[in-house]
Amino acid sequence: MRTTRRQFLSTTFGSAAVVSLGASTPEFLLQAALHGADESSESILVVVQLSGGNDGLNTIVPYADPEYYKQRPTLAVAKSDVLKINTELGWHPAMQGCANLMETGQLAVVQGVGYANPNRSHFESMDIWHTCRRKGQARNDGWLGRYLDAFQGQAGGDVPALHLGAEEQPLALTAQNVQVSSVQSLDRFRLVDGERDEALIQQVTSTARDRGGLLSFVQSNAQAALSASERIEKATKDYKTNVSYPQSALARKLKTVAQLIDAGLKTRIYYVILDGFDTHSRQAAAHNALLRQFSDALQAFVQDCSDHG
């Protein structure tokens, strides 16, 4: 069944944030993205990717199920420590921020997301997640990239999507006809000397006329980067917040996203990554720290967005 984004939002959660626990992006999310762009009031998607393979059973803990404790004699979260959601499930004790958001109706969890015959390779699973295509199918673009191609021009001159972080740009954002920016920080994205950079672009433009091909591509991207830099510089200078963000890399990324949203940019997709969830050893301590970073940063971000309307 085809599900529009509005139907999914209104009937499933209607919240500010969603945590998806499973192996792949379901088809209905892709369909919602492709067919829901007519709702201008619901125009921003923020993706927080937990890279490495998050342990869903120790994120939303089935504390009422004895089989959980039987199968995890050393790794299970104690019943007394769980932040209870209902009589069967509860948050990991490090996720007080998420528990608070759920309590106020600002967060929902979609459990059991997956696909038939799941692939247990981290690399193959990530390719499936990012493209919504199985092995053997063409993977020239990502599920978000296809959305960007389908609705070109809706960003009104702003960058249509932005990946914040030093990681390689996610395959999910790969499009056929739309250029997506990846930046480590706003400071790195801003160009130091506008006049000098403009002169350099003009020089490249002149050379490109003679040689064409790759240089034309470089010139067009350089011009786009200059325009985006100037727009972001102007848009973010007046940002203020009373929210105290945690001192973590993820929190800094999400604060930047909140800043850009508040500035009124028409960017429709923001993508950030929290890595380190490949916890084969010493999982209890590592997972605790990662979930706390995610939960606390998410709570601050949602509060900041709420405060700014």
C-alpha positions in Angstrom: 0.0 0.0 0.0 1.3 3.4 -0.9 1.5 5.7 2.2 1.9 9.5 1.9 4.1 11.3 4.3 1.1 13.2 5.8 -0.7 9.9 6.4 2.4 8.3 8.0 3.0 11.3 10.3 -0.6 11.8 11.4 -1.5 8.1 12.0 1.8 6.8 13.3 3.4 9.4 15.6 3.0 13.1 14.7 6.2 13.8 16.6 9.3 15.9 16.4 11.6 12.9 16.3 11.6 9.2 15.4 13.9 6.4 16.4 13.9 3.5 13.9 15.2 0.2 15.2 15.8 -2.2 12.5 17.9 -3.3 9.5 16.6 -1.2 6.6 14.6 1.8 5.5 11.1 0.4 4.7 9.6 1.1 1.3 6.8 3.2 2.8 9.3 5.7 4.1 10.7 6.0 0.6 7.2 6.4 -0.9 6.4 9.0 1.7 9.4 11.0 0.7 8.7 10.8 -3.0 5.0 11.7 -2.8 4.8 14.1 0.2 6.7 17.1 -1.1 3.5 19.1 -1.6 3.2 19.9 2.1 5.3 23.0 2.6 4.6 23.1 6.3 6.3 19.7 6.8 9.4 20.3 4.8 12.4 19.4 6.9 13.9 15.9 7.5 16.8 15.5 10.0 18.5 12.1 9.8 20.7 11.0 12.7 22.5 7.8 11.6 23.9 5.5 14.3 26.7 3.8 12.4 28.1 0.4 13.2 25.0 -1.6 14.1 23.2 -0.3 17.2 22.0 -3.0 19.7 18.2 -2.4 19.5 17.4 -4.8 22.3 19.5 -2.8 24.7 18.1 0.5 23.4 14.4 -0.4 23.9 14.6 -3.1 26.4 12.0 -6.0 26.5 12.4 -6.1 30.3 9.2 -8.2 30.8 10.4 -11.0 28.6 12.4 -13.7 30.5 13.9 -14.9 27.2 15.8 -11.6 27.0 17.6 -12.3 30.3 18.1 -16.0 29.4 19.9 -15.1 26.2 21.9 -12.2 27.7 23.1 -13.4 31.1 25.9 -10.7 31.2 24.7 -8.0 28.8 21.0 -7.6 29.7 19.9 -4.3 31.3 18.5 -4.9 34.8 14.8 -4.5 35.2 15.4 -2.0 38.0 17.4 0.2 35.8 15.1 0.4 32.8 13.2 3.7 32.1 9.8 2.1 31.7 7.6 3.0 28.7 4.9 0.5 29.5 4.6 -2.9 31.2 6.8 -4.6 28.6 9.3 -2.2 27.2 11.6 0.5 28.5 14.5 2.8 27.5 18.1 2.0 28.3 19.0 3.9 31.5 21.3 6.3 29.7 18.5 7.5 27.5 16.7 9.9 29.9 16.5 12.5 27.2 14.6 10.3 24.9 12.3 9.1 27.7 11.5 12.8 28.4 10.7 13.5 24.8 8.4 10.5 24.6 6.7 11.5 27.8 5.8 14.9 26.3 4.7 13.4 23.0 7.7 14.6 21.0 9.2 11.3 20.1 8.0 7.9 18.8 9.8 4.6 18.2 9.1 2.4 15.2 10.2 -1.1 16.2 11.0 -4.2 14.1 11.8 -2.4 10.9 13.4 -4.8 8.5 13.2 -6.8 5.3 13.0 -10.4 4.2 16.2 -12.5 4.5 18.2 -9.8 6.2 21.9 -9.5 5.2 24.2 -9.5 8.3 27.1 -7.8 6.6 27.6 -4.3 8.0 28.6 -3.0 4.6 25.9 -4.7 2.5 23.3 -3.8 5.1 24.3 -0.1 4.9 24.1 -0.2 1.1 20.6 -1.6 1.4 19.6 1.0 4.0 21.0 3.9 1.9 19.6 2.8 -1.5 16.5 0.7 -0.7 17.9 -1.8 -3.2 19.1 -5.3 -2.7 22.4 -6.8 -3.9 22.5 -7.2 -7.7 20.2 -4.1 -8.3 21.7 -0.9 -9.7 22.8 1.5 -6.9 23.5 4.7 -8.6 21.7 6.9 -6.1 20.2 6.8 -2.6 16.7 7.0 -1.4 17.1 10.7 -0.4 19.0 11.4 -3.6 16.0 10.1 -5.6 13.8 12.5 -3.6 16.1 15.4 -4.4 16.1 14.5 -8.1 12.3 14.3 -8.2 11.8 17.7 -6.6 14.6 19.9 -7.9 14.4 23.6 -7.3 12.3 23.5 -4.1 15.2 24.8 -2.0 14.8 28.3 -3.5 18.5 28.7 -4.2 19.7 27.3 -0.9 21.5 23.9 -0.7 18.8 21.3 -1.1 20.4 18.9 1.4 23.4 19.2 3.8 25.6 16.6 5.3 27.4 17.9 8.4 30.5 16.0 9.5 33.9 14.8 8.5 32.7 11.4 7.4 32.3 10.4 3.7 29.0 11.7 2.4 26.3 9.0 2.9 25.2 7.1 -0.1 21.6 7.9 0.8 22.2 11.5 -0.4 23.7 10.5 -3.8 21.5 12.0 -6.6 21.8 11.9 -10.4 21.2 15.6 -11.0 21.5 17.4 -7.7 24.7 18.4 -5.9 24.6 17.8 -2.1 27.1 19.7 0.1 29.2 18.0 2.9 30.8 20.3 5.4 32.6 19.7 8.7 31.3 22.9 10.2 29.9 26.2 9.3 33.2 27.9 9.9 34.9 25.6 7.4 32.0 26.1 4.9 32.3 29.9 4.9 34.8 31.2 2.3 37.6 33.3 3.8 37.9 35.9 1.1 34.8 36.4 -1.1 36.6 38.7 -3.6 39.5 36.4 -4.0 37.3 33.3 -4.3 35.1 35.1 -6.9 38.2 35.9 -8.9 39.3 32.3 -8.7 35.9 31.1 -9.9 36.1 33.6 -12.9 39.5 32.2 -13.8 38.2 28.7 -13.7 35.2 29.8 -15.8 37.5 31.2 -18.5 39.6 28.1 -18.6 36.5 25.9 -18.6 35.3 27.6 -21.8 38.4 26.4 -23.5 38.5 22.9 -22.1 34.9 22.1 -21.1 34.1 18.8 -19.5 35.5 18.4 -16.0 36.5 22.0 -15.6 33.0 23.1 -16.3 31.8 20.7 -13.6 34.4 22.2 -11.2 33.4 25.7 -12.0 29.6 25.1 -11.5 30.3 23.5 -8.2 32.6 26.3 -7.1 30.0 28.9 -7.9 27.4 26.9 -6.0 29.7 26.7 -3.0 30.3 30.4 -3.0 26.6 31.2 -3.2 25.7 28.8 -0.5 28.5 30.1 1.7 27.3 33.7 1.4 23.7 32.7 2.0 24.5 30.7 5.2 26.8 33.5 6.5 24.0 36.0 6.2 21.3 33.7 7.5 23.0 32.5 10.7 24.5 35.6 12.2 21.5 36.5 14.4 20.9 33.0 15.9 20.5 32.8 19.7 19.4 30.0 21.9 18.8 29.5 25.6 19.2 25.8 25.3 22.4 24.3 26.9 23.7 21.7 24.5 25.9 18.9 25.7 29.6 19.1 24.9 29.6 16.4 22.3 30.3 16.1 18.6 26.7 15.1 17.8 25.3 17.9 19.9 27.4 20.5 18.0 26.2 19.1 14.7 22.5 19.2 15.8 23.0 22.7 17.2 24.2 23.8 13.7 21.2 22.2 12.1 18.9 24.1 14.6 20.7 27.3 13.7 20.2 26.8 10.0 16.5 25.8 10.4 15.9 28.9 12.5 17.6 31.0 9.9 14.9 30.1 7.4 17.0 28.2 4.9 14.9 26.2 2.4 17.2 23.2 2.8 14.9 20.2 3.1 17.3 17.5 4.4 20.0 17.6 7.1 22.1 14.5 7.7 24.4 13.8 10.6 26.2 10.7 11.8 27.2 9.3 15.2 29.7 6.5 14.7 31.1 3.8 17.1 28.1 1.4 17.4 30.2 -1.6 16.3 30.6 -2.7 19.9 32.0 -6.2 19.8 33.9 -5.8 23.0 33.2 -3.9 26.2 29.8 -3.1 24.9 28.1 -2.2 28.2 30.2 0.9 28.8 30.6 1.9 25.2 26.9 1.5 24.4 26.0 3.4 27.5 28.2 6.4 26.5 26.9 6.4 22.9 23.3 6.2 23.8 23.7 9.0 26.3 25.4 11.2 23.7 22.6 10.5 21.2 19.7 10.9 23.7 21.0 14.1 25.4 21.9 15.7 22.0 18.4 14.9 20.6 16.6 16.3 23.5 18.5 19.6 23.3 17.9 19.8 19.6 14.2 19.2 19.8 13.9 21.7 22.7 15.8 24.3 20.6 13.6 23.8 17.6 10.5 24.0 19.8 11.7 27.2 21.5 12.2 28.8 18.0 8.7 27.8 16.9 
